[in-house]
Structures are given as C-alpha cells and as structure tokens.
Amino acid sequence: MAYIAGLLEKNGYSVQTLDANFYQLIIPEINEEIGKSQPDIIGLYVTTMGYYKVKDLATVIKEQCSNLPIMIGGPHLSVMD
C-alpha cells in the first residue's frame, strides 16, 4: 500500500493511508476517519489470513458510502486468480 500511495503522490494525487490493523478493525473509528477525509476511492490490502475481516470491512464501508469505489488487492487475490 505504501508503494502505491507513493506512486500516486508522485503523480500529483493526494493520498491518506490508514492502518486498519492498528485499529484492530474497529469499524466505527474507521468509518469516522473515512467521513472526515471524504475520499474519492478506498483501497484495501488483503492477505489470505485477513480475507474475512477485509470482506466485512468493505461491506460496512459500502453500507455507509454506497457510491464510494473500493479497490481490493494483495497476495490473496493474486493467488486466487
């Protein structure tokens, strides 16, 4: 995620990162952060071990922000292709 954020910033985009593991996936706090920053897009990183937590997080975000695009990437999706 840091690599992608750096690449986007280098090309003139404003990027904010939030380590959801730091929040232990506390949904209200994450939704509050999303509400404050008003992002144009959300990017989520998923490993196989974290698949269900990321899936739940994406579902909750979509419930609150149905028009907000969510991109999900990472090793789990690369392997499961």
C-alpha positions in Angstrom: 0.0 0.0 0.0 2.8 2.4 0.8 4.3 1.8 -2.7 1.0 2.6 -4.4 0.5 5.6 -2.1 4.0 6.9 -3.0 3.4 6.4 -6.7 0.1 8.2 -6.6 1.6 11.1 -4.6 4.5 11.3 -7.1 1.9 11.8 -9.8 0.0 14.6 -8.1 -2.7 12.8 -6.1 -3.5 13.4 -2.5 -3.2 10.2 -0.5 -4.1 9.3 3.0 -3.3 5.9 4.5 -4.9 4.3 7.5 -3.6 1.1 9.0 -6.8 -0.8 9.9 -4.7 -3.4 11.8 -3.8 -0.5 14.1 -7.5 0.0 14.8 -8.0 -3.8 15.2 -10.8 -3.3 12.6 -12.8 -1.2 14.9 -15.5 -0.2 12.4 -16.8 3.0 14.0 -13.4 4.6 14.1 -12.6 3.6 10.5 -15.9 4.9 9.3 -15.3 8.2 11.2 -11.9 8.5 9.5 -13.5 7.9 6.1 -16.1 10.5 6.9 -13.5 13.1 7.9 -11.4 12.6 4.8 -14.1 12.3 2.2 -12.1 10.0 -0.1 -12.7 9.5 -3.8 -11.7 5.9 -3.6 -10.8 3.3 -0.9 -8.0 0.8 -1.4 -7.8 -2.3 0.8 -5.0 -4.8 1.1 -5.8 -8.4 1.8 -3.9 -11.4 2.8 -5.4 -14.9 3.0 -5.5 -14.7 6.8 -7.3 -11.4 6.7 -9.7 -12.1 3.9 -12.9 -12.3 6.0 -12.0 -9.2 8.1 -11.4 -7.2 4.9 -14.5 -8.5 3.3 -16.5 -7.4 6.4 -14.8 -4.0 6.4 -15.6 -3.5 2.7 -19.3 -4.5 3.4 -19.6 -2.0 6.2 -18.0 0.8 4.2 -20.3 0.1 1.2 -23.3 0.2 3.6 -22.3 3.7 4.7 -20.9 5.0 1.4 -22.6 3.1 -1.4 -21.2 5.3 -4.2 -17.6 5.1 -2.9 -15.5 2.8 -5.1 -13.4 0.2 -3.2 -10.4 -1.4 -4.7 -9.1 -4.6 -3.1 -5.7 -6.1 -3.9 -2.9 -8.1 -2.3 -1.5 -11.6 -2.2 -4.7 -13.3 -1.5 -6.4 -12.0 -4.7 -3.2 -12.6 -6.7 -3.1 -16.2 -5.7 -6.8 -16.8 -6.1 -6.9 -15.6 -9.7 
